[in-house]
Amino acid sequence: MNLGQLGFDYSNMVSCTIRRKSHLLALISFIFVASFLLILAPFLVLYIMKVPVDINGVPNAPGTPAYNEFMVTMLAIFGGLSTIFLFLGLVNLITKPHLFMIVDNNPEMDRFYYIYNRRRQQEIYLTEKFAIIYRKVYQATTKETNPSAIKEILDHYAFWRHLELTEDAVIKDKVNKTILKFKEKMSRYSTKVRRYVFSNDVNVVPVKVSESITVNTGGNTRSQAMYTYYFEDVNRKQIFEIHPEIKKTLSGI
């Protein structure tokens, strides 16, 4: 599939700064909030309506110490858990996107990707031929030259590379956005579904892209990733610092 059909083409992107924000924590948090509220609601209704309840097989009338203690405890537990997960979800929603990747060309005009992996505490200098990975935990770098490993890293971080490989994609045009969805067969019983929402605000490429990845296995669906990418300074000079340890390794190549 040629992405030119969508009105843009990532092959025209020479350089840029990409910021990324994950929404998976918010999704999980709000699912827990809904679950705990469903448990909380019956206890709250019973408490307000002053309905007698059995506690450990013993009937307890409203107003008795055991009844009040049981109800207050249940309301406090599930109300507290709902509040905690609601707070975590809201914090995730208002958190600003983090610097994720720099795309640029070196003096020899070879394309490279400088990646910041905050979760793994890594910085990666990535090209089509090699990758230099700095791990903060070990304060050292490793070099990867295996073509299969390089391709795997590129496909993992540069999501737009997947888009060029798709033949059976479903494209939907909506107000202020374009949706692209396609499936990847992982095994006989497992399928990965990728969904991308491109903003119609385009500066060579869309300035905002939302990505969601779900895996369907035997009828069960689980979310693997939910990100929003922000493309800034497209085809402009990129100003950033390469980690000294990566610079040292590059100087020896």
C-alpha positions in Angstrom: 0.0 0.0 0.0 1.3 3.4 -0.9 0.6 5.9 1.9 0.4 8.6 -0.8 -3.3 7.6 -1.0 -3.7 9.2 2.4 -2.3 12.5 1.3 1.1 12.2 2.8 4.2 10.0 2.5 6.7 9.3 5.3 9.5 8.9 2.7 9.3 12.7 2.3 10.2 13.1 6.0 14.0 13.8 6.2 14.2 14.8 9.8 12.0 15.5 12.8 11.6 15.4 16.6 9.0 12.9 17.8 7.4 13.1 21.3 5.3 10.2 22.6 2.7 9.7 25.2 1.3 6.4 26.5 -2.4 6.0 27.4 -2.2 2.4 28.5 -2.0 3.3 32.2 -5.1 5.5 31.9 -7.0 2.7 30.1 -6.1 0.1 32.7 -6.8 2.5 35.6 -10.3 3.5 34.3 -11.2 -0.2 33.8 -10.3 -0.8 37.5 -12.3 2.3 38.5 -15.4 0.9 36.7 -14.9 -2.5 38.2 -14.6 -1.2 41.8 -17.5 1.1 41.3 -19.7 -1.8 40.2 -18.8 -3.6 43.4 -19.2 -0.4 45.5 -22.6 0.5 44.2 -24.6 -2.4 45.7 -23.1 -1.8 49.2 -23.9 1.9 49.0 -27.5 1.3 48.0 -27.9 -1.3 50.8 -26.4 1.1 53.3 -28.6 4.1 52.2 -31.7 2.0 52.0 -30.9 0.4 55.4 -31.3 -3.1 54.2 -30.4 -5.9 56.6 -27.4 -8.0 55.6 -25.9 -11.4 56.6 -22.3 -11.2 57.8 -20.6 -14.5 58.1 -24.0 -16.2 58.0 -25.4 -14.0 60.9 -28.2 -11.5 60.1 -27.4 -7.9 61.1 -29.9 -5.1 61.2 -29.1 -1.5 60.2 -27.7 0.6 63.0 -26.0 -2.2 64.9 -22.2 -1.9 65.4 -21.4 -4.9 63.3 -23.6 -3.7 60.4 -22.1 -0.2 60.5 -18.5 -1.5 60.7 -19.0 -3.9 57.8 -20.6 -1.4 55.6 -18.2 1.4 56.3 -15.3 -1.0 55.8 -16.6 -2.2 52.4 -17.3 1.4 51.3 -13.9 2.6 52.4 -12.0 -0.2 50.6 -13.7 -0.1 47.3 -14.2 3.7 47.4 -10.5 4.2 48.3 -9.4 1.8 45.4 -11.6 3.6 43.0 -10.2 7.0 44.0 -6.6 5.7 43.7 -7.0 4.3 40.2 -9.0 7.4 39.1 -6.1 9.6 40.3 -3.6 7.4 38.4 -5.7 7.6 35.3 -6.1 11.4 35.4 -2.4 11.9 36.1 -1.6 9.8 33.0 -4.0 11.8 30.9 -2.5 15.2 31.9 1.1 14.1 31.7 3.0 15.8 28.9 4.5 13.7 26.1 8.1 12.7 26.5 10.9 13.1 23.9 10.9 9.8 22.1 12.9 10.0 18.9 15.1 12.2 16.7 15.2 11.4 13.0 18.0 13.0 11.1 20.9 12.4 8.7 24.6 12.2 9.6 27.3 14.3 7.7 27.4 11.4 5.1 23.7 11.9 4.6 22.8 8.4 6.0 19.6 8.3 7.9 19.7 7.6 11.7 17.2 7.4 14.5 18.1 8.5 18.0 15.7 6.8 20.4 15.0 7.5 24.1 13.6 4.5 25.8 12.6 5.8 29.3 11.1 2.5 30.6 14.3 0.6 29.9 16.6 3.5 30.6 18.3 3.3 27.2 19.4 5.6 24.5 19.8 4.1 21.0 21.6 5.3 18.0 20.0 3.4 15.1 20.8 3.1 11.4 19.9 0.6 8.7 23.3 -1.1 9.3 23.9 -1.0 13.0 22.6 0.1 16.4 24.5 1.4 19.4 22.6 0.9 22.6 23.5 2.8 25.8 22.2 1.2 29.0 22.1 3.5 32.0 22.0 0.6 34.4 25.4 -0.6 33.2 26.7 2.8 32.0 28.0 1.1 28.9 27.2 0.6 25.3 26.7 -2.4 23.1 26.8 -2.6 19.3 24.3 -4.6 17.2 25.0 -5.4 13.6 22.8 -8.4 13.0 20.5 -7.5 10.1 17.5 -9.3 11.6 18.0 -7.6 15.0 18.4 -4.2 13.3 15.2 -4.7 11.4 13.3 -5.8 14.5 14.5 -2.6 16.4 13.5 -0.4 13.5 10.1 -2.0 13.1 9.6 -1.7 16.9 10.3 2.0 17.2 9.6 3.5 13.7 5.9 2.5 13.4 5.5 4.1 9.9 7.7 1.3 8.5 4.8 -1.1 9.1 2.5 1.0 7.1 4.4 0.5 3.9 4.1 -3.3 4.1 0.3 -3.5 4.3 -1.8 -4.6 1.4 -5.2 -5.3 3.0 -5.5 -2.1 5.1 -8.9 -0.5 5.8 -8.9 3.3 5.4 -11.7 5.6 6.8 -11.9 9.3 6.3 -13.6 11.2 9.1 -13.8 14.8 10.3 -10.3 16.1 11.0 -8.8 12.6 10.9 -8.0 9.6 8.8 -8.1 6.1 10.3 -6.0 3.2 9.1 -6.5 -0.3 10.4 -4.9 -3.6 9.5 -4.1 -7.1 10.9 -0.9 -9.1 11.2 -1.1 -12.9 11.5 1.2 -13.9 14.4 0.2 -17.6 14.6 -2.6 -19.9 13.8 -4.7 -18.6 16.7 -3.2 -15.2 17.2 -3.6 -11.9 15.3 -2.2 -8.5 16.0 -4.5 -5.6 15.1 -2.9 -2.2 14.5 -5.0 1.0 14.3 -3.7 4.4 13.5 -5.5 7.7 13.6 -3.8 10.5 11.6 -4.7 14.1 12.2 -5.6 16.1 9.1 -3.1 18.7 10.2 -0.2 17.8 8.0 3.3 19.2 7.9 4.9 16.8 5.4 3.4 14.1 7.7 0.5 14.3 10.1 1.6 16.3 13.2 -0.3 13.9 15.5 -0.7 10.2 15.2 -2.5 7.9 17.6 -1.6 4.2 17.7 -3.3 1.3 19.3 -2.2 -2.3 19.2 -4.3 -5.2 20.3 -3.6 -8.9 20.2 -6.5 -11.4 19.6 -5.8 -14.9 20.8 -8.4 -17.6 20.9 -11.2 -15.1 21.1 -9.5 -13.1 23.9 -8.4 -9.5 23.2 -5.7 -7.7 25.1 -4.3 -4.2 24.6 -0.6 -4.2 23.9 0.1 -0.5 23.4 -1.7 2.8 23.2 0.4 5.8 22.1 0.0 9.3 20.7 3.0 10.6 18.7 3.6 14.3 18.1 5.9 15.2 15.1 7.7 18.5 15.5 10.3 20.4 13.5 9.8 18.3 10.5 12.6 18.6 7.9 14.4 21.2 10.0 17.8 21.1 11.7 17.6 18.9 14.8 19.3 20.1 17.9 20.0 17.5 20.5 22.8 15.8 22.5 24.1 12.3 21.7 25.2 10.5 24.9 29.0 10.7 25.4 29.3 6.9 25.6 27.5 6.6 22.2 29.7 9.3 20.8 32.8 7.3 21.9 31.6 4.2 20.2 30.7 6.1 17.0 34.1 7.6 16.8 35.6 4.1 16.6 33.4 3.0 13.7 
